């Protein structure tokens, strides 16, 4: 997801890819009498674009999809698997079975069955459909069948964290599964709310389904304080979002930096979690200067990432440790401290010299007629601290002979560049996941549009270690997962550099927050 208000999931959130954060935190500002039949207004940091919940794993879409779409299972803040659409489940080697509960209906009243679930899984599993969840939340090569009320999943290889992935995989109803045109600006799910109005870049309004009774752990909407409507407002500026929250015009907003300090000082209800705040990706694709391993190494050596982390998090974060840090985490280790190339400007210059990148009269290096000219993208909702960090990084790269065109972009444009047009060389995107296998598709394997490896990373040591780790059950493989990630960082294939605490605040409302607000947990209070 990350210290920006859009991050995530993960999804796995490349800048999100969305994911699960811990729901710990302060209950300041809570209490009061439940308000019945009211409207809950949430601030979203960027527009989600197409609302089809299975195409993109961007955090803005992941946040908004939770209102109208359910998953097969759910996971609580302690990492315990709970019921959702399925009430029973079992994973045995390369076979998983899930029993879908009776009586589940879509927003239009049609039933959702085990066959519906199997069809969803097979649609996502088909590479031709280019789902952003394939390889992250759903392993590649899964086939699914239905018999009666039971779905059987056959995996191509063991998936030690399969259920955790399924807890983030939204299910679409039969009517729209193969005729998806209406999903771009509408909803067709089994979730507690139905979209009634969509005004892109402004707001999205949802109305409650009063018959909904199959939420996480059997949650229903027959509770005092459940909002009759949810209004999601798109506000990219953090200070504006804070103002709306503090004034009571909004009930929930994710804030960072000074804006978070204002909310904390006001004693507002809050939830908090840990996420990656800074993560630097390189475009390895042919034709880009960053396809040269020496360039990636030199760009990494040229930056003091401890200083960068301090600037990025406004002194309130710390160094990155691994790809999967979002709680509940399956593995806890530091794969970065001993593997990331050390900060050494002289070494960076020497790396480029030895690789044949020669400085010109203007100070910019070139090799075989190609200038060391770099397009650097970072998200515009990251705030002033991130902008300052970007300036620091660009200055360091220019010092070793690169010319850098830094561009702030909103999440939609950033994901379009990295996953579609390829018009980038360095990107600050945060991959927010809570198990190391969820990162596999983003750092290895097939590139877009067929896959999610948007950086075109190829690292044989990583792939070998992943193969070995995947044969081990759950946390038994953590040491090998650490070995796999260390290989990526030692090669400067990507550079996670900062972790931070992220906050979701409430005013006039309380809720559970696991990276996204759980709709059935919302309680309006007055």
C-alpha positions in Angstrom: 0.0 0.0 0.0 2.7 3.2 2.4 2.6 6.6 3.9 0.3 7.9 1.2 -3.4 7.9 1.4 -3.9 5.7 -1.5 -1.7 2.8 -0.7 -1.8 -0.4 -1.2 -3.5 -3.5 -0.3 -1.8 -4.4 -3.1 -2.9 -5.9 -3.5 -1.1 -6.3 -3.2 -0.9 -1.9 -3.8 1.4 -1.3 -6.3 1.1 2.3 -5.2 -0.3 0.5 -4.9 -1.1 -2.8 -4.7 -3.3 -3.4 -2.1 -3.1 -5.5 1.0 -3.8 -6.1 4.7 -2.6 -3.7 7.4 -3.0 -4.3 11.1 -6.0 -2.7 12.7 -4.3 -1.6 15.9 -4.4 1.9 17.1 -6.0 4.6 19.2 -9.7 4.8 19.9 -9.5 8.5 20.5 -12.5 10.4 19.5 -14.8 7.3 19.6 -17.9 6.7 21.6 -21.2 8.4 21.4 -24.7 7.2 20.4 -25.1 5.2 17.2 -26.5 7.2 14.3 -29.0 5.2 12.2 -29.6 5.7 8.5 -26.8 8.2 8.0 -24.1 8.7 5.3 -20.5 7.7 5.8 -18.1 9.9 3.8 -14.6 8.6 3.1 -11.8 10.4 1.4 -9.9 8.6 -1.4 -6.6 10.0 -2.4 -6.9 9.3 -6.1 -9.5 8.2 -8.6 -9.7 4.5 -9.2 -10.3 4.7 -13.0 -12.2 1.7 -14.3 -14.2 0.1 -11.5 -13.8 -3.4 -12.8 -12.5 -5.0 -9.5 -10.5 -7.8 -11.1 -8.5 -5.9 -13.7 -6.3 -3.7 -11.5 -4.7 -4.2 -8.1 -4.2 -0.4 -7.6 -4.9 0.7 -4.1 -7.6 3.2 -5.0 -9.7 0.6 -6.8 -9.0 -2.0 -4.0 -10.3 0.4 -1.4 -13.5 1.1 -3.2 -14.2 -2.4 -4.4 -14.5 -3.7 -0.8 -17.9 -1.9 -0.6 -19.5 -3.9 -3.3 -17.5 -7.1 -3.6 -16.8 -10.0 -1.3 -13.9 -12.5 -1.1 -14.0 -16.2 -0.6 -12.4 -16.0 2.8 -11.4 -13.1 5.1 -8.4 -12.6 7.4 -8.5 -10.7 10.7 -5.8 -8.5 12.1 -4.1 -11.4 13.8 -3.8 -13.3 10.5 -6.6 -15.8 11.4 -8.6 -17.0 8.4 -12.4 -16.4 8.8 -15.5 -17.2 6.7 -16.8 -14.9 4.0 -18.4 -16.4 1.0 -16.9 -19.8 2.0 -17.7 -21.3 5.4 -15.2 -24.2 5.2 -11.9 -24.6 3.6 -8.9 -27.0 3.4 -5.6 -26.8 1.7 -3.7 -30.1 1.1 -0.6 -29.8 -1.1 -1.7 -28.8 -4.5 -5.4 -29.1 -3.8 -7.7 -26.6 -2.0 -11.4 -27.0 -1.4 -13.9 -24.3 -0.2 -17.5 -24.8 0.7 -19.7 -21.8 -0.5 -22.5 -21.0 1.9 -26.1 -21.1 0.8 -28.3 -18.1 0.3 -25.7 -15.6 -1.0 -27.1 -13.2 -3.5 -25.8 -10.5 -5.8 -27.0 -6.9 -5.7 -29.6 -7.7 -8.4 -30.9 -10.7 -6.4 -29.4 -13.4 -8.5 -27.6 -16.3 -6.6 -23.8 -16.6 -6.1 -22.9 -20.3 -6.1 -19.8 -22.5 -6.0 -19.9 -22.5 -9.8 -19.8 -18.7 -9.7 -16.7 -18.9 -7.5 -15.0 -21.4 -9.8 -15.8 -19.3 -12.9 -14.2 -16.3 -11.1 -11.1 -18.1 -10.3 -10.7 -19.5 -13.8 -11.3 -16.0 -15.3 -8.5 -14.5 -13.2 -6.3 -17.5 -13.9 -6.5 -17.0 -17.6 -3.5 -14.9 -18.7 -5.4 -13.6 -21.7 -7.7 -11.7 -19.3 -4.8 -9.7 -17.9 -6.0 -9.6 -14.3 -3.8 -7.6 -12.0 -4.4 -10.3 -9.3 -2.9 -13.2 -11.2 0.5 -14.1 -9.7 -0.1 -12.0 -6.7 -3.4 -13.0 -5.0 -3.9 -16.1 -7.1 -0.9 -18.3 -8.1 -0.3 -18.9 -11.8 -1.6 -22.1 -13.2 -4.6 -22.7 -10.9 -7.7 -24.5 -12.4 -11.0 -24.6 -10.5 -14.1 -26.8 -10.7 -17.4 -26.8 -8.8 -19.5 -29.7 -7.6 -22.5 -28.9 -5.5 -21.6 -26.3 -3.0 -17.8 -27.0 -3.1 -15.1 -25.4 -5.2 -11.9 -27.5 -5.8 -8.8 -25.6 -6.8 -5.9 -27.5 -8.4 -2.6 -25.8 -8.1 0.4 -26.2 -10.4 2.7 -26.2 -7.4 2.3 -25.7 -3.6 1.2 -22.2 -2.5 2.1 -21.8 1.2 0.0 -18.7 1.6 -2.9 -19.4 -0.7 -5.7 -18.5 1.8 -4.1 -15.1 2.5 -4.2 -14.4 -1.2 -7.8 -15.4 -1.6 -8.8 -13.0 1.2 -8.0 -10.2 -1.1 -9.5 -11.5 -4.3 -12.9 -9.9 -5.2 -15.6 -12.0 -6.7 -17.9 -10.8 -9.5 -21.4 -12.0 -10.1 -22.3 -14.3 -13.1 -24.1 -11.6 -15.1 -20.9 -9.6 -15.5 -18.2 -12.2 -15.3 -17.9 -12.5 -19.1 -19.8 -9.5 -20.2 -17.8 -6.9 -18.2 -18.7 -3.6 -19.9 -20.9 -2.5 -17.1 -18.2 -3.0 -14.5 -16.2 -0.1 -15.6 -18.7 2.4 -14.1 -20.9 0.1 -12.1 -20.9 -2.8 -9.6 -22.1 -6.4 -9.8 -21.1 -8.1 -6.6 -22.3 -9.8 -3.4 -21.0 -7.1 -1.1 -23.0 -5.0 1.4 -23.3 -1.9 -0.8 -24.3 -1.2 -4.4 -23.0 1.7 -6.4 -25.7 4.2 -7.3 -23.7 7.2 -8.6 -20.3 7.5 -10.2 -18.7 10.9 -11.0 -15.0 10.1 -11.8 -12.5 12.3 -10.0 -15.2 13.6 -7.7 -17.3 11.1 -5.9 -18.8 7.6 -5.8 -22.1 6.9 -3.9 -23.1 3.5 -2.5 -26.4 2.4 -0.9 -26.8 -0.4 1.7 -28.2 -3.8 0.9 -30.3 -4.5 4.0 -30.4 -8.3 3.3 -26.6 -8.7 3.5 -25.7 -11.4 6.0 -22.4 -13.1 4.9 -19.7 -10.7 5.9 -16.3 -11.6 7.5 -16.9 -14.1 10.3 -20.7 -14.0 9.6 -21.1 -10.3 10.0 -24.4 -8.7 9.0 -25.6 -5.1 8.4 -28.4 -5.5 11.0 -26.5 -3.4 13.5 -27.0 0.1 14.9 -24.9 2.7 13.3 -24.4 1.0 10.0 -24.6 3.8 7.3 -27.4 3.7 4.8 -25.1 5.3 2.3 -21.3 5.6 1.7 -20.0 8.5 -0.2 -16.4 8.2 -1.4 -14.9 11.6 -2.3 -11.8 11.8 -4.4 -9.4 14.4 -2.8 -5.7 14.2 -3.8 -4.4 17.0 -1.5 -3.7 15.8 2.0 -4.2 19.1 3.7 -7.6 19.5 2.0 -8.5 15.9 3.2 -7.4 16.8 6.7 -9.5 19.9 6.7 -12.6 18.0 5.6 -12.0 15.4 8.2 -11.4 17.9 11.1 -14.5 19.9 10.1 -16.7 16.9 10.2 -17.5 17.0 6.5 -15.7 13.6 6.1 -15.8 10.6 8.4 -12.6 8.9 7.4 -9.3 9.8 5.7 -5.8 8.3 5.5 -3.3 11.0 6.5 0.4 11.3 6.9 3.0 13.8 8.1 1.8 17.1 9.5 -1.8 16.3 8.4 -1.7 13.2 10.6 -0.2 15.2 13.4 -3.2 17.6 13.3 -5.7 14.7 13.5 -3.8 13.1 16.4 -3.7 16.4 18.2 -7.5 16.7 17.7 -7.9 13.3 19.4 -9.7 11.7 16.5 -10.4 8.0 16.3 -7.6 6.3 14.5 -6.2 3.0 13.2 -2.6 2.5 12.3 -0.3 0.0 10.6 3.1 -0.5 9.1 3.8 -0.3 5.3 6.6 0.4 2.9 6.9 4.1 2.4 9.6 4.2 -0.3 10.4 1.6 -2.9 12.5 2.3 -6.0 11.9 0.3 -9.2 14.0 0.3 -12.4 12.8 -0.4 -15.9 14.9 -3.4 -17.0 13.3 -3.6 -20.4 15.5 -3.3 -23.5 16.1 0.2 -24.8 16.2 1.8 -21.4 19.4 2.9 -19.8 18.3 1.1 -16.7 18.3 -2.2 -18.6 22.1 -2.1 -18.0 22.9 -3.7 -14.6 25.8 -1.3 -14.2 23.4 1.7 -14.4 21.0 0.2 -11.8 23.9 -0.6 -9.5 25.4 2.9 -9.9 22.1 4.6 -9.3 21.7 2.6 -6.2 25.2 3.3 -4.9 24.8 7.0 -5.5 22.0 7.6 -3.0 22.2 7.7 0.8 19.0 5.7 1.4 19.1 6.1 5.2 18.9 9.9 4.7 16.3 9.4 1.9 14.1 7.3 4.3 14.3 10.0 6.9 13.2 12.7 4.5 10.5 10.5 2.9 8.9 9.8 6.3 9.6 13.2 7.8 11.7 11.6 10.4 8.9 9.3 11.6 9.8 6.1 9.8 12.7 3.8 9.4 14.7 1.8 6.9 12.9 -0.9 4.8 13.5 -4.5 5.7 11.7 -6.7 3.2 9.1 -6.8 0.5 6.3 -8.1 2.8 6.0 -6.0 5.9 2.2 -5.4 6.1 0.7 -7.0 9.2 -0.4 -9.7 9.7 3.0 -10.8 8.3 3.8 -14.4 7.7 7.6 -13.9 7.8 9.6 -11.3 9.7 13.2 -10.7 8.6 15.6 -8.0 7.3 16.6 -9.0 3.8 18.0 -5.5 3.0 20.5 -4.3 5.6 23.2 -6.9 4.6 22.4 -7.1 0.9 21.7 -3.6 -0.5 24.8 -2.0 -2.1 26.4 0.5 0.2 26.2 4.3 -0.3 29.4 5.2 -2.1 29.5 8.0 -4.7 33.0 7.1 -5.8 32.0 3.5 -6.3 29.0 4.6 -8.3 31.2 6.7 -10.7 33.6 3.8 -11.0 30.8 1.4 -11.8 29.7 3.6 -14.7 33.2 4.2 -15.9 34.0 0.5 -16.1 30.7 -0.2 -17.9 31.7 2.4 -20.7 29.3 5.2 -19.7 31.5 8.3 -20.5 30.9 11.8 -19.4 30.3 14.4 -22.1 31.2 18.0 -22.1 27.9 18.8 -20.4 28.6 16.4 -17.7 26.0 13.8 -18.8 27.2 10.3 -19.5 26.6 8.4 -22.7 27.3 4.9 -24.1 27.1 3.8 -27.7 25.3 7.0 -28.6 22.7 6.6 -25.8 22.6 9.4 -23.2 22.1 8.5 -19.5 18.8 10.3 -19.7 16.2 9.0 -17.1 12.5 9.5 -16.7 11.7 9.3 -13.0 8.0 9.0 -11.9 6.6 9.4 -8.4 3.0 9.9 -7.1 1.7 13.4 -6.6 -0.3 12.4 -3.5 2.8 11.4 -1.5 3.1 14.9 -0.1 5.8 17.5 0.5 8.2 15.0 2.2 8.2 12.7 -0.7 8.7 15.6 -3.1 11.8 16.6 -1.1 13.0 13.0 -1.1 12.6 13.0 -4.9 14.7 16.1 -5.2 17.4 14.6 -3.0 17.5 11.4 -5.2 17.6 13.3 -8.5 20.5 15.5 -7.2 22.5 12.4 -6.3 21.9 10.8 -9.8 22.8 14.0 -11.6 26.1 14.1 -9.6 27.2 10.9 -11.1 26.4 12.0 -14.7 22.7 11.3 -15.3 20.1 13.8 -16.5 16.8 13.2 -14.8 13.3 14.3 -15.7 11.3 14.0 -12.6 7.5 13.8 -13.0 4.8 13.8 -10.3 1.8 11.7 -11.5 -1.5 10.6 -10.0 -1.9 6.9 -9.3 -3.8 6.2 -12.5 -1.2 7.8 -14.7 1.7 6.2 -12.8 0.2 2.7 -13.2 -0.5 3.4 -16.9 3.1 4.3 -17.5 4.6 1.3 -15.6 2.1 -1.4 -16.6 1.2 -0.2 -20.1 3.2 2.5 -22.0 6.6 1.7 -20.5 7.5 5.4 -20.6 9.6 5.4 -17.4 13.1 4.4 -16.2 12.9 4.9 -12.4 9.6 4.7 -10.5 8.6 5.1 -6.9 5.8 2.7 -6.4 5.0 0.8 -3.2 4.2 -2.9 -3.4 2.3 -3.5 -0.2 2.0 -7.2 0.6 1.9 -9.4 3.8 3.4 -12.6 2.5 6.5 -12.9 0.3 4.8 -15.1 -2.3 2.4 -12.2 -3.2 5.4 -10.3 -4.6 6.6 -13.1 -7.0 4.6 -12.0 -10.0 5.8 -8.4 -9.7 9.5 -9.2 -9.5 9.8 -12.2 -11.8 8.0 -14.0 -14.7 5.9 -12.5 -17.4 5.8 -8.8 -18.2 2.6 -6.9 -18.9 0.1 -7.2 -20.5 0.2 -10.9 -19.9 1.8 -10.7 -16.5 2.6 -8.3 -13.6 6.4 -8.1 -13.8 6.2 -4.5 -14.9 10.0 -3.9 -14.4 10.9 -6.9 -16.5 13.2 -8.2 -13.7 15.1 -11.5 -14.3 17.0 -12.8 -11.4 17.9 -16.5 -11.5 19.0 -16.6 -7.9 15.6 -15.2 -6.8 13.7 -17.7 -8.9 15.7 -20.6 -7.6 15.1 -19.6 -4.0 11.4 -19.1 -4.6 11.1 -22.6 -6.0 12.7 -24.0 -2.9 10.7 -21.8 -0.5 7.4 -22.7 -2.2 7.9 -26.3 -1.2 7.9 -25.4 2.5 4.8 -24.9 4.5 4.0 -21.3 5.7 6.6 -19.9 8.0 8.9 -22.9 7.6 10.2 -21.3 4.5 10.9 -17.8 5.8 14.7 -18.2 5.8 14.6 -19.2 2.1 12.2 -16.3 1.3 14.7 -14.0 2.9 17.5 -15.5 0.7 15.3 -14.9 -2.4 14.7 -11.3 -1.6 18.3 -10.6 -0.7 19.3 -11.7 -4.2 17.1 -9.0 -5.7 18.4 -6.3 -3.5 22.1 -7.3 -3.8 21.8 -7.1 -7.6 20.0 -3.6 -7.3 17.1 -5.0 -9.2 14.9 -2.8 -7.0 15.5 -0.8 -3.8 13.0 -0.7 -0.9 14.3 2.1 1.3 11.7 3.2 3.8 9.0 1.9 6.1 6.5 4.1 7.9 3.5 4.0 10.1 0.3 4.9 8.3 -2.9 6.2 9.9 -6.6 6.0 9.0 -8.6 8.5 11.0 -12.3 8.7 11.8 -14.5 11.6 12.8 -18.1 10.8 13.8 -17.4 7.1 12.9 -15.6 4.0 14.1 -14.4 1.1 12.0 -12.0 -1.7 11.6 -9.2 -1.0 9.1 -7.1 -3.7 7.6 -5.6 -1.7 4.8 -9.1 -0.9 3.7 -12.1 -0.1 5.9 -14.2 -3.2 6.5 -17.7 -2.0 5.5 -19.6 -4.2 8.0 -17.5 -2.7 10.8 -18.5 1.0 10.2 -20.5 2.6 12.9 -21.7 6.2 12.7 -21.7 7.9 16.1 -22.9 11.2 17.3 
